[in-house]
Amino acid sequence: MSIWTPVAMLTDLSESTGKMVEIDGLEIALFKEGETVYALDNECPHRQGPISEGELNDGIVTCPWHAWDINAVTGEVVYNPRLKSKTYPCKIMDGVIFLEIPDGDQEATCVVKKDDEFDAAIQSG
């Protein structure tokens, strides 16, 4: 069972600049580009650099340590798609960003939208 968890206000994010949030000890990097919000592990798959300190351009996050490029939607390293950062589903309701942390090792894809329909799923588990 998973629960949608509020993690930040949309206004907390600057365009193309990361923000780190923590949920139960898990560090997640948030990025905003236009009306799109991305959520992925805050560790680069290369040398565990802090992804949230990188920049987002055209859906690609660049790690601040060694300039590795990561697709913000799939989590794949651009140069080597076998290496990935985990991505997380995210939704926005009334300006609040919610993340869903899946149970176990379930693979997730980030869902991005601003003020999308957001049903009572956040209330049910």
N, C-alpha and C positions, 0 to 999 in steps of 0.2 A: 504494500500500500504506500502511495506517495502523497505528499501534501504540498500544495502551492504555498510558498513562503514569501512574504514581502521582504525585499532586501534593500530597496533604495527608491527614492523619488526620481522620476524622469529628469527633473530639473537639477538633480545632483550630478548628472553626466554632462560633460562638455563634448562638443563635436570632435570626434576622432581621437579623444584622449581617454585613457583607461581609468577605471576605478576598481579597487579591490574591495570585495565584500567577503565576509566569513560566515559560513553556516556550519555549525557543529564541528568546528575545527578545519573545515574544508575551505581553502581560499579559492575564490572565483573572480575572474576578471570580467568586468562589464565594459562594453564599448557602445557608443551611439554614433550612427552615421545617417543623417537625415531623419527619417521616421523609423529607422531600423535600430534595434538593440540586439547585441550579441552577448552570449555568456559562455565562457570556456575556462578550463583549469588555468590557474594563475602561474603554472610552471611550464616553461618552454620544454619541449621534449628533447632538446639538444643538451643543455647544461643546467636546466631548471631555473633559468633566468625569470625574473618577475614580469610576466606578460603585461600586467596592468600598467607597468611603467613604459610600455611601448606605445606605438601610434597605429591607428587604423586608417588605411586609405584604400578605397574601392574594394572593401570587403576583405582586405588582407591586413593582419596584425603583424608588425615587425618587432621582434624581440629586441629590447634595448641593449642586451649584452653582446650578441654576435650577429645581429641583423638577419636572423632566420625569419623567413616569411611563413605565416600560418594562415590558412583559409579560415575565416571566422565562422563560416557556416558549417563546414565539415570537420574542422580541426586538423586537417591534413597539412603537413609541411609541404610547401609548394615544390621544393626541390626533391623531396622524397616522400611521396604519399603513403608509404608504409609506416612512417612515423606520424603520430597523431596526438593532439591534445583533446581531451574529452570536452564535448560541448553539452550545454544544458538547455532544456526548453525554458523559454521565458515569455511572459505575457505582460501587457500593461493595461491597467484598469484605473481610470480616474487619476492618471499621472503616477501611479505606484507600479514599480517593476516587481513582478512575482517570478520566482524560479521554482521549478520542479526538480527535485533531486530524486532520480529513480532508485529503487531498491536494488541491491546487489550489483552485478556487473552489467546490467542492461545498458546497451548503447543508446544514446539520445542524440537528437538533432535539435539545434536551437531554432525555436519558432520566434519570429520577429514581427511585431506589429505595434502600432500606436493606437490606443483606445479601441482595440478590436472587441468584438463580442466576447464577453468573458462570463461564462455561465457559472452555475453554482458548484462546479467541480472543485473550486477552492475550499468550499465548505464541506464537501464530502471527501472521503479518503479513498 
